[in-house]
Amino acid sequence: MAEKKVVIASQCKLLMGCFRVVIESMRIGEVVGEASRGSEAVEMAKELGADFVVLEGSLPGRGPVEVIAEIRRLKLPSKVM
């Protein structure tokens, strides 16, 4: 089975690093992108073909609700957490 592609979106570098460690050490998938803004997360999910997008609760620009709506509007297959 191919490794799952994961995009992490957080404005906090420490939290982003913690997400990366958990995802990779538990072999959940490979972190293929790190975004600090909601709009970046949508673009990365689209361009990198992310299987999962992990969102922090507060992002500058587009917040998590807007990011989820945009991913759904674009009909991307990414699952959002």
C-alpha angles and dihedrals in degrees: 000000000000118000114259117249115230131193117197121204120192136132089216115080091200093054091045089053091049091051090050093050093049094045095047100036091051089046092236090141147298120292103231098171143021120201129187095193133048094239090054090052092055092048093047092048089052099042098039097040093236117199090199136024116198112202131195114225095248122038128169116249108005111027125215095274091054092045092053091047091050093048089051093045090053089048092232114171092226117126113220126219 
